[in-house]
Amino acid sequence: MKQEVIRELSTAELIERLEEERKQLDKLKLNHAVSPLENPNKIKTYRRTIARMLTELHNRNTKDAPQAQSTTATVNN
C-alpha cells in the first residue's frame, strides 16, 4: 500500500487496516515456516506497509500532542 493511500484513510480505518495487515503477516510467516513461500519478499512488503501505517499514526498523534501541551502550559503559568 502506498503512502498516499495510507494518508487518505481516517484514523479508525487506519487502525483497522493495520490489524488486518498484522494478521496477514502472521499467516505468511507461519506458512513460510511450514513450507517455503513462492515469493518470500511478500513478508518484507507487509512489514514495510505496517511500518508506514505506524508512522502515519505516530505523525497524527504527535500533530495533536503539541496543542494539548500548549494549553497545559498556559494553565500552569
mmCIF file of the N, C-alpha and C atoms, coordinates in Angstrom:
data_MODEL
# 
_entry.id   MODEL 
# 
loop_
_atom_site.group_PDB 
_atom_site.id 
_atom_site.type_symbol 
_atom_site.label_atom_id 
_atom_site.label_alt_id 
_atom_site.label_comp_id 
_atom_site.label_asym_id 
_atom_site.label_entity_id 
_atom_site.label_seq_id 
_atom_site.pdbx_PDB_ins_code 
_atom_site.Cartn_x 
_atom_site.Cartn_y 
_atom_site.Cartn_z 
_atom_site.occupancy 
_atom_site.B_iso_or_equiv 
_atom_site.pdbx_formal_charge 
_atom_site.auth_seq_id 
_atom_site.auth_comp_id 
_atom_site.auth_asym_id 
_atom_site.auth_atom_id 
_atom_site.pdbx_PDB_model_num 
ATOM 1   N N  . MET A 1 1  ? 0.850   -1.155  0.000  1.00 0.00 ? 1  MET A N  1 
ATOM 2   C CA . MET A 1 1  ? 0.000   0.000   0.000  1.00 0.00 ? 1  MET A CA 1 
ATOM 3   C C  . MET A 1 1  ? 0.908   1.234   0.000  1.00 0.00 ? 1  MET A C  1 
ATOM 4   N N  . LYS A 1 2  ? 0.550   2.172   -0.810 1.00 0.00 ? 2  LYS A N  1 
ATOM 5   C CA . LYS A 1 2  ? 1.371   3.376   -0.942 1.00 0.00 ? 2  LYS A CA 1 
ATOM 6   C C  . LYS A 1 2  ? 1.039   4.393   0.139  1.00 0.00 ? 2  LYS A C  1 
ATOM 7   N N  . GLN A 1 3  ? 2.011   5.265   0.402  1.00 0.00 ? 3  GLN A N  1 
ATOM 8   C CA . GLN A 1 3  ? 1.866   6.265   1.447  1.00 0.00 ? 3  GLN A CA 1 
ATOM 9   C C  . GLN A 1 3  ? 0.692   7.204   1.186  1.00 0.00 ? 3  GLN A C  1 
ATOM 10  N N  . GLU A 1 4  ? 0.444   7.549   -0.072 1.00 0.00 ? 4  GLU A N  1 
ATOM 11  C CA . GLU A 1 4  ? -0.663  8.444   -0.396 1.00 0.00 ? 4  GLU A CA 1 
ATOM 12  C C  . GLU A 1 4  ? -1.998  7.824   0.008  1.00 0.00 ? 4  GLU A C  1 
ATOM 13  N N  . VAL A 1 5  ? -2.139  6.529   -0.212 1.00 0.00 ? 5  VAL A N  1 
ATOM 14  C CA . VAL A 1 5  ? -3.377  5.825   0.140  1.00 0.00 ? 5  VAL A CA 1 
ATOM 15  C C  . VAL A 1 5  ? -3.538  5.783   1.658  1.00 0.00 ? 5  VAL A C  1 
ATOM 16  N N  . ILE A 1 6  ? -2.440  5.569   2.353  1.00 0.00 ? 6  ILE A N  1 
ATOM 17  C CA . ILE A 1 6  ? -2.484  5.500   3.813  1.00 0.00 ? 6  ILE A CA 1 
ATOM 18  C C  . ILE A 1 6  ? -2.897  6.850   4.393  1.00 0.00 ? 6  ILE A C  1 
ATOM 19  N N  . ARG A 1 7  ? -2.395  7.934   3.832  1.00 0.00 ? 7  ARG A N  1 
ATOM 20  C CA . ARG A 1 7  ? -2.731  9.274   4.326  1.00 0.00 ? 7  ARG A CA 1 
ATOM 21  C C  . ARG A 1 7  ? -4.206  9.599   4.148  1.00 0.00 ? 7  ARG A C  1 
ATOM 22  N N  . GLU A 1 8  ? -4.832  9.041   3.130  1.00 0.00 ? 8  GLU A N  1 
ATOM 23  C CA . GLU A 1 8  ? -6.240  9.331   2.854  1.00 0.00 ? 8  GLU A CA 1 
ATOM 24  C C  . GLU A 1 8  ? -7.193  8.614   3.813  1.00 0.00 ? 8  GLU A C  1 
ATOM 25  N N  . LEU A 1 9  ? -6.723  7.564   4.484  1.00 0.00 ? 9  LEU A N  1 
ATOM 26  C CA . LEU A 1 9  ? -7.571  6.809   5.392  1.00 0.00 ? 9  LEU A CA 1 
ATOM 27  C C  . LEU A 1 9  ? -7.820  7.602   6.669  1.00 0.00 ? 9  LEU A C  1 
ATOM 28  N N  . SER A 1 10 ? -9.002  7.394   7.242  1.00 0.00 ? 10 SER A N  1 
ATOM 29  C CA . SER A 1 10 ? -9.266  8.002   8.550  1.00 0.00 ? 10 SER A CA 1 
ATOM 30  C C  . SER A 1 10 ? -8.490  7.208   9.601  1.00 0.00 ? 10 SER A C  1 
ATOM 31  N N  . THR A 1 11 ? -8.391  7.760   10.784 1.00 0.00 ? 11 THR A N  1 
ATOM 32  C CA . THR A 1 11 ? -7.625  7.099   11.839 1.00 0.00 ? 11 THR A CA 1 
ATOM 33  C C  . THR A 1 11 ? -8.241  5.751   12.196 1.00 0.00 ? 11 THR A C  1 
ATOM 34  N N  . ALA A 1 12 ? -9.553  5.677   12.275 1.00 0.00 ? 12 ALA A N  1 
ATOM 35  C CA . ALA A 1 12 ? -10.223 4.415   12.604 1.00 0.00 ? 12 ALA A CA 1 
ATOM 36  C C  . ALA A 1 12 ? -9.974  3.375   11.508 1.00 0.00 ? 12 ALA A C  1 
ATOM 37  N N  . GLU A 1 13 ? -10.083 3.797   10.262 1.00 0.00 ? 13 GLU A N  1 
ATOM 38  C CA . GLU A 1 13 ? -9.822  2.876   9.147  1.00 0.00 ? 13 GLU A CA 1 
ATOM 39  C C  . GLU A 1 13 ? -8.362  2.422   9.154  1.00 0.00 ? 13 GLU A C  1 
ATOM 40  N N  . LEU A 1 14 ? -7.476  3.342   9.483  1.00 0.00 ? 14 LEU A N  1 
ATOM 41  C CA . LEU A 1 14 ? -6.051  3.023   9.506  1.00 0.00 ? 14 LEU A CA 1 
ATOM 42  C C  . LEU A 1 14 ? -5.740  1.986   10.575 1.00 0.00 ? 14 LEU A C  1 
ATOM 43  N N  . ILE A 1 15 ? -6.331  2.125   11.736 1.00 0.00 ? 15 ILE A N  1 
ATOM 44  C CA . ILE A 1 15 ? -6.125  1.152   12.813 1.00 0.00 ? 15 ILE A CA 1 
ATOM 45  C C  . ILE A 1 15 ? -6.678  -0.208  12.415 1.00 0.00 ? 15 ILE A C  1 
ATOM 46  N N  . GLU A 1 16 ? -7.851  -0.202  11.782 1.00 0.00 ? 16 GLU A N  1 
ATOM 47  C CA . GLU A 1 16 ? -8.464  -1.455  11.331 1.00 0.00 ? 16 GLU A CA 1 
ATOM 48  C C  . GLU A 1 16 ? -7.591  -2.149  10.286 1.00 0.00 ? 16 GLU A C  1 
ATOM 49  N N  . ARG A 1 17 ? -7.113  -1.388  9.312  1.00 0.00 ? 17 ARG A N  1 
ATOM 50  C CA . ARG A 1 17 ? -6.253  -1.956  8.263  1.00 0.00 ? 17 ARG A CA 1 
ATOM 51  C C  . ARG A 1 17 ? -4.935  -2.452  8.841  1.00 0.00 ? 17 ARG A C  1 
ATOM 52  N N  . LEU A 1 18 ? -4.421  -1.753  9.847  1.00 0.00 ? 18 LEU A N  1 
ATOM 53  C CA . LEU A 1 18 ? -3.181  -2.158  10.497 1.00 0.00 ? 18 LEU A CA 1 
ATOM 54  C C  . LEU A 1 18 ? -3.338  -3.528  11.143 1.00 0.00 ? 18 LEU A C  1 
ATOM 55  N N  . GLU A 1 19 ? -4.451  -3.736  11.815 1.00 0.00 ? 19 GLU A N  1 
ATOM 56  C CA . GLU A 1 19 ? -4.715  -5.041  12.431 1.00 0.00 ? 19 GLU A CA 1 
ATOM 57  C C  . GLU A 1 19 ? -4.801  -6.142  11.377 1.00 0.00 ? 19 GLU A C  1 
ATOM 58  N N  . GLU A 1 20 ? -5.472  -5.844  10.262 1.00 0.00 ? 20 GLU A N  1 
ATOM 59  C CA . GLU A 1 20 ? -5.597  -6.824  9.187  1.00 0.00 ? 20 GLU A CA 1 
ATOM 60  C C  . GLU A 1 20 ? -4.234  -7.161  8.584  1.00 0.00 ? 20 GLU A C  1 
ATOM 61  N N  . GLU A 1 21 ? -3.411  -6.139  8.379  1.00 0.00 ? 21 GLU A N  1 
ATOM 62  C CA . GLU A 1 21 ? -2.077  -6.358  7.807  1.00 0.00 ? 21 GLU A CA 1 
ATOM 63  C C  . GLU A 1 21 ? -1.220  -7.199  8.752  1.00 0.00 ? 21 GLU A C  1 
ATOM 64  N N  . ARG A 1 22 ? -1.339  -6.949  10.044 1.00 0.00 ? 22 ARG A N  1 
ATOM 65  C CA . ARG A 1 22 ? -0.566  -7.742  11.014 1.00 0.00 ? 22 ARG A CA 1 
ATOM 66  C C  . ARG A 1 22 ? -1.006  -9.197  11.004 1.00 0.00 ? 22 ARG A C  1 
ATOM 67  N N  . LYS A 1 23 ? -2.318  -9.426  10.888 1.00 0.00 ? 23 LYS A N  1 
ATOM 68  C CA . LYS A 1 23 ? -2.815  -10.807 10.822 1.00 0.00 ? 23 LYS A CA 1 
ATOM 69  C C  . LYS A 1 23 ? -2.286  -11.504 9.571  1.00 0.00 ? 23 LYS A C  1 
ATOM 70  N N  . GLN A 1 24 ? -2.300  -10.798 8.439  1.00 0.00 ? 24 GLN A N  1 
ATOM 71  C CA . GLN A 1 24 ? -1.799  -11.371 7.193  1.00 0.00 ? 24 GLN A CA 1 
ATOM 72  C C  . GLN A 1 24 ? -0.310  -11.685 7.297  1.00 0.00 ? 24 GLN A C  1 
ATOM 73  N N  . LEU A 1 25 ? 0.447   -10.804 7.938  1.00 0.00 ? 25 LEU A N  1 
ATOM 74  C CA . LEU A 1 25 ? 1.872   -11.032 8.117  1.00 0.00 ? 25 LEU A CA 1 
ATOM 75  C C  . LEU A 1 25 ? 2.116   -12.266 8.971  1.00 0.00 ? 25 LEU A C  1 
ATOM 76  N N  . ASP A 1 26 ? 1.349   -12.416 10.040 1.00 0.00 ? 26 ASP A N  1 
ATOM 77  C CA . ASP A 1 26 ? 1.486   -13.599 10.889 1.00 0.00 ? 26 ASP A CA 1 
ATOM 78  C C  . ASP A 1 26 ? 1.189   -14.876 10.109 1.00 0.00 ? 26 ASP A C  1 
ATOM 79  N N  . LYS A 1 27 ? 0.141   -14.833 9.274  1.00 0.00 ? 27 LYS A N  1 
ATOM 80  C CA . LYS A 1 27 ? -0.199  -16.003 8.452  1.00 0.00 ? 27 LYS A CA 1 
ATOM 81  C C  . LYS A 1 27 ? 0.922   -16.331 7.474  1.00 0.00 ? 27 LYS A C  1 
ATOM 82  N N  . LEU A 1 28 ? 1.460   -15.293 6.838  1.00 0.00 ? 28 LEU A N  1 
ATOM 83  C CA . LEU A 1 28 ? 2.550   -15.512 5.891  1.00 0.00 ? 28 LEU A CA 1 
ATOM 84  C C  . LEU A 1 28 ? 3.768   -16.117 6.575  1.00 0.00 ? 28 LEU A C  1 
ATOM 85  N N  . LYS A 1 29 ? 4.111   -15.609 7.750  1.00 0.00 ? 29 LYS A N  1 
ATOM 86  C CA . LYS A 1 29 ? 5.267   -16.130 8.479  1.00 0.00 ? 29 LYS A CA 1 
ATOM 87  C C  . LYS A 1 29 ? 5.061   -17.592 8.859  1.00 0.00 ? 29 LYS A C  1 
ATOM 88  N N  . LEU A 1 30 ? 3.842   -17.911 9.302  1.00 0.00 ? 30 LEU A N  1 
ATOM 89  C CA . LEU A 1 30 ? 3.536   -19.288 9.669  1.00 0.00 ? 30 LEU A CA 1 
ATOM 90  C C  . LEU A 1 30 ? 3.621   -20.203 8.449  1.00 0.00 ? 30 LEU A C  1 
ATOM 91  N N  . ASN A 1 31 ? 3.022   -19.777 7.350  1.00 0.00 ? 31 ASN A N  1 
ATOM 92  C CA . ASN A 1 31 ? 3.071   -20.572 6.126  1.00 0.00 ? 31 ASN A CA 1 
ATOM 93  C C  . ASN A 1 31 ? 4.497   -20.744 5.629  1.00 0.00 ? 31 ASN A C  1 
ATOM 94  N N  . HIS A 1 32 ? 5.303   -19.711 5.776  1.00 0.00 ? 32 HIS A N  1 
ATOM 95  C CA . HIS A 1 32 ? 6.694   -19.773 5.327  1.00 0.00 ? 32 HIS A CA 1 
ATOM 96  C C  . HIS A 1 32 ? 7.508   -20.721 6.214  1.00 0.00 ? 32 HIS A C  1 
ATOM 97  N N  . ALA A 1 33 ? 7.153   -20.802 7.492  1.00 0.00 ? 33 ALA A N  1 
ATOM 98  C CA . ALA A 1 33 ? 7.851   -21.713 8.394  1.00 0.00 ? 33 ALA A CA 1 
ATOM 99  C C  . ALA A 1 33 ? 7.524   -23.165 8.071  1.00 0.00 ? 33 ALA A C  1 
ATOM 100 N N  . VAL A 1 34 ? 6.290   -23.419 7.644  1.00 0.00 ? 34 VAL A N  1 
ATOM 101 C CA . VAL A 1 34 ? 5.856   -24.774 7.322  1.00 0.00 ? 34 VAL A CA 1 
ATOM 102 C C  . VAL A 1 34 ? 6.426   -25.210 5.981  1.00 0.00 ? 34 VAL A C  1 
ATOM 103 N N  . SER A 1 35 ? 6.225   -24.398 4.979  1.00 0.00 ? 35 SER A N  1 
ATOM 104 C CA . SER A 1 35 ? 6.776   -24.683 3.655  1.00 0.00 ? 35 SER A CA 1 
ATOM 105 C C  . SER A 1 35 ? 7.151   -23.355 3.008  1.00 0.00 ? 35 SER A C  1 
ATOM 106 N N  . PRO A 1 36 ? 8.264   -23.303 2.330  1.00 0.00 ? 36 PRO A N  1 
ATOM 107 C CA . PRO A 1 36 ? 8.722   -22.035 1.760  1.00 0.00 ? 36 PRO A CA 1 
ATOM 108 C C  . PRO A 1 36 ? 7.686   -21.399 0.826  1.00 0.00 ? 36 PRO A C  1 
ATOM 109 N N  . LEU A 1 37 ? 7.571   -20.091 0.935  1.00 0.00 ? 37 LEU A N  1 
ATOM 110 C CA . LEU A 1 37 ? 6.654   -19.359 0.070  1.00 0.00 ? 37 LEU A CA 1 
ATOM 111 C C  . LEU A 1 37 ? 7.232   -19.262 -1.329 1.00 0.00 ? 37 LEU A C  1 
ATOM 112 N N  . GLU A 1 38 ? 6.352   -19.100 -2.288 1.00 0.00 ? 38 GLU A N  1 
ATOM 113 C CA . GLU A 1 38 ? 6.791   -18.892 -3.658 1.00 0.00 ? 38 GLU A CA 1 
ATOM 114 C C  . GLU A 1 38 ? 7.541   -17.578 -3.777 1.00 0.00 ? 38 GLU A C  1 
ATOM 115 N N  . ASN A 1 39 ? 7.023   -16.558 -3.092 1.00 0.00 ? 39 ASN A N  1 
ATOM 116 C CA . ASN A 1 39 ? 7.642   -15.243 -3.122 1.00 0.00 ? 39 ASN A CA 1 
ATOM 117 C C  . ASN A 1 39 ? 7.836   -14.752 -1.682 1.00 0.00 ? 39 ASN A C  1 
ATOM 118 N N  . PRO A 1 40 ? 8.977   -15.045 -1.067 1.00 0.00 ? 40 PRO A N  1 
ATOM 119 C CA . PRO A 1 40 ? 9.190   -14.630 0.323  1.00 0.00 ? 40 PRO A CA 1 
ATOM 120 C C  . PRO A 1 40 ? 9.318   -13.110 0.498  1.00 0.00 ? 40 PRO A C  1 
ATOM 121 N N  . ASN A 1 41 ? 9.446   -12.379 -0.594 1.00 0.00 ? 41 ASN A N  1 
ATOM 122 C CA . ASN A 1 41 ? 9.510   -10.921 -0.498 1.00 0.00 ? 41 ASN A CA 1 
ATOM 123 C C  . ASN A 1 41 ? 8.185   -10.311 -0.045 1.00 0.00 ? 41 ASN A C  1 
ATOM 124 N N  . LYS A 1 42 ? 7.107   -11.099 -0.093 1.00 0.00 ? 42 LYS A N  1 
ATOM 125 C CA . LYS A 1 42 ? 5.813   -10.617 0.396  1.00 0.00 ? 42 LYS A CA 1 
ATOM 126 C C  . LYS A 1 42 ? 5.897   -10.278 1.877  1.00 0.00 ? 42 LYS A C  1 
ATOM 127 N N  . ILE A 1 43 ? 6.701   -11.035 2.626  1.00 0.00 ? 43 ILE A N  1 
ATOM 128 C CA . ILE A 1 43 ? 6.857   -10.779 4.056  1.00 0.00 ? 43 ILE A CA 1 
ATOM 129 C C  . ILE A 1 43 ? 7.457   -9.391  4.253  1.00 0.00 ? 43 ILE A C  1 
ATOM 130 N N  . LYS A 1 44 ? 8.466   -9.071  3.475  1.00 0.00 ? 44 LYS A N  1 
ATOM 131 C CA . LYS A 1 44 ? 9.107   -7.765  3.562  1.00 0.00 ? 44 LYS A CA 1 
ATOM 132 C C  . LYS A 1 44 ? 8.119   -6.658  3.195  1.00 0.00 ? 44 LYS A C  1 
ATOM 133 N N  . THR A 1 45 ? 7.309   -6.902  2.198  1.00 0.00 ? 45 THR A N  1 
ATOM 134 C CA . THR A 1 45 ? 6.328   -5.912  1.756  1.00 0.00 ? 45 THR A CA 1 
ATOM 135 C C  . THR A 1 45 ? 5.313   -5.627  2.864  1.00 0.00 ? 45 THR A C  1 
ATOM 136 N N  . TYR A 1 46 ? 4.821   -6.676  3.515  1.00 0.00 ? 46 TYR A N  1 
ATOM 137 C CA . TYR A 1 46 ? 3.863   -6.495  4.605  1.00 0.00 ? 46 TYR A CA 1 
ATOM 138 C C  . TYR A 1 46 ? 4.499   -5.749  5.767  1.00 0.00 ? 46 TYR A C  1 
ATOM 139 N N  . ARG A 1 47 ? 5.747   -6.091  6.113  1.00 0.00 ? 47 ARG A N  1 
ATOM 140 C CA . ARG A 1 47 ? 6.435   -5.408  7.205  1.00 0.00 ? 47 ARG A CA 1 
ATOM 141 C C  . ARG A 1 47 ? 6.566   -3.918  6.916  1.00 0.00 ? 47 ARG A C  1 
ATOM 142 N N  . ARG A 1 48 ? 6.919   -3.588  5.697  1.00 0.00 ? 48 ARG A N  1 
ATOM 143 C CA . ARG A 1 48 ? 7.085   -2.183  5.332  1.00 0.00 ? 48 ARG A CA 1 
ATOM 144 C C  . ARG A 1 48 ? 5.755   -1.438  5.322  1.00 0.00 ? 48 ARG A C  1 
ATOM 145 N N  . THR A 1 49 ? 4.704   -2.108  4.875  1.00 0.00 ? 49 THR A N  1 
ATOM 146 C CA . THR A 1 49 ? 3.380   -1.484  4.886  1.00 0.00 ? 49 THR A CA 1 
ATOM 147 C C  . THR A 1 49 ? 2.945   -1.199  6.314  1.00 0.00 ? 49 THR A C  1 
ATOM 148 N N  . ILE A 1 50 ? 3.183   -2.148  7.207  1.00 0.00 ? 50 ILE A N  1 
ATOM 149 C CA . ILE A 1 50 ? 2.842   -1.964  8.620  1.00 0.00 ? 50 ILE A CA 1 
ATOM 150 C C  . ILE A 1 50 ? 3.642   -0.799  9.194  1.00 0.00 ? 50 ILE A C  1 
ATOM 151 N N  . ALA A 1 51 ? 4.909   -0.706  8.844  1.00 0.00 ? 51 ALA A N  1 
ATOM 152 C CA . ALA A 1 51 ? 5.740   0.395   9.326  1.00 0.00 ? 51 ALA A CA 1 
ATOM 153 C C  . ALA A 1 51 ? 5.222   1.736   8.808  1.00 0.00 ? 51 ALA A C  1 
ATOM 154 N N  . ARG A 1 52 ? 4.787   1.782   7.565  1.00 0.00 ? 52 ARG A N  1 
ATOM 155 C CA . ARG A 1 52 ? 4.228   3.019   7.012  1.00 0.00 ? 52 ARG A CA 1 
ATOM 156 C C  . ARG A 1 52 ? 2.969   3.440   7.772  1.00 0.00 ? 52 ARG A C  1 
ATOM 157 N N  . MET A 1 53 ? 2.125   2.450   8.088  1.00 0.00 ? 53 MET A N  1 
ATOM 158 C CA . MET A 1 53 ? 0.893   2.745   8.821  1.00 0.00 ? 53 MET A CA 1 
ATOM 159 C C  . MET A 1 53 ? 1.205   3.238   10.231 1.00 0.00 ? 53 MET A C  1 
ATOM 160 N N  . LEU A 1 54 ? 2.149   2.595   10.901 1.00 0.00 ? 54 LEU A N  1 
ATOM 161 C CA . LEU A 1 54 ? 2.519   3.021   12.243 1.00 0.00 ? 54 LEU A CA 1 
ATOM 162 C C  . LEU A 1 54 ? 3.119   4.423   12.231 1.00 0.00 ? 54 LEU A C  1 
ATOM 163 N N  . THR A 1 55 ? 3.894   4.719   11.210 1.00 0.00 ? 55 THR A N  1 
ATOM 164 C CA . THR A 1 55 ? 4.480   6.050   11.086 1.00 0.00 ? 55 THR A CA 1 
ATOM 165 C C  . THR A 1 55 ? 3.398   7.099   10.909 1.00 0.00 ? 55 THR A C  1 
ATOM 166 N N  . GLU A 1 56 ? 2.420   6.807   10.085 1.00 0.00 ? 56 GLU A N  1 
ATOM 167 C CA . GLU A 1 56 ? 1.322   7.758   9.863  1.00 0.00 ? 56 GLU A CA 1 
ATOM 168 C C  . GLU A 1 56 ? 0.528   7.963   11.159 1.00 0.00 ? 56 GLU A C  1 
ATOM 169 N N  . LEU A 1 57 ? 0.260   6.888   11.899 1.00 0.00 ? 57 LEU A N  1 
ATOM 170 C CA . LEU A 1 57 ? -0.447  7.019   13.178 1.00 0.00 ? 57 LEU A CA 1 
ATOM 171 C C  . LEU A 1 57 ? 0.368   7.866   14.153 1.00 0.00 ? 57 LEU A C  1 
ATOM 172 N N  . HIS A 1 58 ? 1.667   7.626   14.193 1.00 0.00 ? 58 HIS A N  1 
ATOM 173 C CA . HIS A 1 58 ? 2.533   8.393   15.077 1.00 0.00 ? 58 HIS A CA 1 
ATOM 174 C C  . HIS A 1 58 ? 2.528   9.875   14.693 1.00 0.00 ? 58 HIS A C  1 
ATOM 175 N N  . ASN A 1 59 ? 2.595   10.145  13.404 1.00 0.00 ? 59 ASN A N  1 
ATOM 176 C CA . ASN A 1 59 ? 2.566   11.539  12.943 1.00 0.00 ? 59 ASN A CA 1 
ATOM 177 C C  . ASN A 1 59 ? 1.255   12.220  13.318 1.00 0.00 ? 59 ASN A C  1 
ATOM 178 N N  . ARG A 1 60 ? 0.169   11.507  13.210 1.00 0.00 ? 60 ARG A N  1 
ATOM 179 C CA . ARG A 1 60 ? -1.128  12.089  13.571 1.00 0.00 ? 60 ARG A CA 1 
ATOM 180 C C  . ARG A 1 60 ? -1.203  12.353  15.063 1.00 0.00 ? 60 ARG A C  1 
ATOM 181 N N  . ASN A 1 61 ? -0.667  11.435  15.863 1.00 0.00 ? 61 ASN A N  1 
ATOM 182 C CA . ASN A 1 61 ? -0.700  11.617  17.317 1.00 0.00 ? 61 ASN A CA 1 
ATOM 183 C C  . ASN A 1 61 ? 0.193   12.768  17.758 1.00 0.00 ? 61 ASN A C  1 
ATOM 184 N N  . THR A 1 62 ? 1.354   12.904  17.151 1.00 0.00 ? 62 THR A N  1 
ATOM 185 C CA . THR A 1 62 ? 2.256   13.985  17.543 1.00 0.00 ? 62 THR A CA 1 
ATOM 186 C C  . THR A 1 62 ? 1.749   15.331  17.041 1.00 0.00 ? 62 THR A C  1 
ATOM 187 N N  . LYS A 1 63 ? 0.982   15.321  15.984 1.00 0.00 ? 63 LYS A N  1 
ATOM 188 C CA . LYS A 1 63 ? 0.401   16.558  15.469 1.00 0.00 ? 63 LYS A CA 1 
ATOM 189 C C  . LYS A 1 63 ? -0.608  17.115  16.478 1.00 0.00 ? 63 LYS A C  1 
ATOM 190 N N  . ASP A 1 64 ? -1.335  16.229  17.149 1.00 0.00 ? 64 ASP A N  1 
ATOM 191 C CA . ASP A 1 64 ? -2.329  16.633  18.138 1.00 0.00 ? 64 ASP A CA 1 
ATOM 192 C C  . ASP A 1 64 ? -1.688  16.944  19.492 1.00 0.00 ? 64 ASP A C  1 
ATOM 193 N N  . ALA A 1 65 ? -0.571  16.332  19.821 1.00 0.00 ? 65 ALA A N  1 
ATOM 194 C CA . ALA A 1 65 ? 0.052   16.467  21.137 1.00 0.00 ? 65 ALA A CA 1 
ATOM 195 C C  . ALA A 1 65 ? 0.528   17.882  21.448 1.00 0.00 ? 65 ALA A C  1 
ATOM 196 N N  . PRO A 1 66 ? 1.169   18.635  20.553 1.00 0.00 ? 66 PRO A N  1 
ATOM 197 C CA . PRO A 1 66 ? 1.616   19.985  20.906 1.00 0.00 ? 66 PRO A CA 1 
ATOM 198 C C  . PRO A 1 66 ? 0.467   20.910  21.308 1.00 0.00 ? 66 PRO A C  1 
ATOM 199 N N  . GLN A 1 67 ? -0.694  20.727  20.748 1.00 0.00 ? 67 GLN A N  1 
ATOM 200 C CA . GLN A 1 67 ? -1.838  21.549  21.119 1.00 0.00 ? 67 GLN A CA 1 
ATOM 201 C C  . GLN A 1 67 ? -2.220  21.292  22.576 1.00 0.00 ? 67 GLN A C  1 
ATOM 202 N N  . ALA A 1 68 ? -2.182  20.047  22.989 1.00 0.00 ? 68 ALA A N  1 
ATOM 203 C CA . ALA A 1 68 ? -2.522  19.695  24.358 1.00 0.00 ? 68 ALA A CA 1 
ATOM 204 C C  . ALA A 1 68 ? -1.464  20.231  25.315 1.00 0.00 ? 68 ALA A C  1 
ATOM 205 N N  . GLN A 1 69 ? -0.207  20.191  24.934 1.00 0.00 ? 69 GLN A N  1 
ATOM 206 C CA . GLN A 1 69 ? 0.866   20.685  25.790 1.00 0.00 ? 69 GLN A CA 1 
ATOM 207 C C  . GLN A 1 69 ? 0.790   22.199  25.933 1.00 0.00 ? 69 GLN A C  1 
ATOM 208 N N  . SER A 1 70 ? 0.453   22.891  24.877 1.00 0.00 ? 70 SER A N  1 
ATOM 209 C CA . SER A 1 70 ? 0.397   24.355  24.943 1.00 0.00 ? 70 SER A CA 1 
ATOM 210 C C  . SER A 1 70 ? -0.733  24.817  25.843 1.00 0.00 ? 70 SER A C  1 
ATOM 211 N N  . THR A 1 71 ? -1.836  24.103  25.893 1.00 0.00 ? 71 THR A N  1 
ATOM 212 C CA . THR A 1 71 ? -2.934  24.510  26.749 1.00 0.00 ? 71 THR A CA 1 
ATOM 213 C C  . THR A 1 71 ? -2.588  24.259  28.205 1.00 0.00 ? 71 THR A C  1 
ATOM 214 N N  . THR A 1 72 ? -1.874  23.203  28.522 1.00 0.00 ? 72 THR A N  1 
ATOM 215 C CA . THR A 1 72 ? -1.483  22.956  29.910 1.00 0.00 ? 72 THR A CA 1 
ATOM 216 C C  . THR A 1 72 ? -0.404  23.931  30.343 1.00 0.00 ? 72 THR A C  1 
ATOM 217 N N  . ALA A 1 73 ? 0.432   24.387  29.421 1.00 0.00 ? 73 ALA A N  1 
ATOM 218 C CA . ALA A 1 73 ? 1.472   25.355  29.751 1.00 0.00 ? 73 ALA A CA 1 
ATOM 219 C C  . ALA A 1 73 ? 0.852   26.706  30.124 1.00 0.00 ? 73 ALA A C  1 
ATOM 220 N N  . THR A 1 74 ? -0.204  27.096  29.454 1.00 0.00 ? 74 THR A N  1 
ATOM 221 C CA . THR A 1 74 ? -0.835  28.371  29.759 1.00 0.00 ? 74 THR A CA 1 
ATOM 222 C C  . THR A 1 74 ? -1.618  28.289  31.074 1.00 0.00 ? 74 THR A C  1 
ATOM 223 N N  . VAL A 1 75 ? -2.134  27.157  31.417 1.00 0.00 ? 75 VAL A N  1 
ATOM 224 C CA . VAL A 1 75 ? -2.870  26.983  32.652 1.00 0.00 ? 75 VAL A CA 1 
ATOM 225 C C  . VAL A 1 75 ? -1.907  27.042  33.842 1.00 0.00 ? 75 VAL A C  1 
ATOM 226 N N  . ASN A 1 76 ? -0.725  26.450  33.699 1.00 0.00 ? 76 ASN A N  1 
ATOM 227 C CA . ASN A 1 76 ? 0.246   26.415  34.794 1.00 0.00 ? 76 ASN A CA 1 
ATOM 228 C C  . ASN A 1 76 ? 0.897   27.769  35.042 1.00 0.00 ? 76 ASN A C  1 
ATOM 229 N N  . ASN A 1 77 ? 0.928   28.624  34.065 1.00 0.00 ? 77 ASN A N  1 
ATOM 230 C CA . ASN A 1 77 ? 1.589   29.940  34.223 1.00 0.00 ? 77 ASN A CA 1 
ATOM 231 C C  . ASN A 1 77 ? 0.663   30.873  34.840 1.00 0.00 ? 77 ASN A C  1 
# 
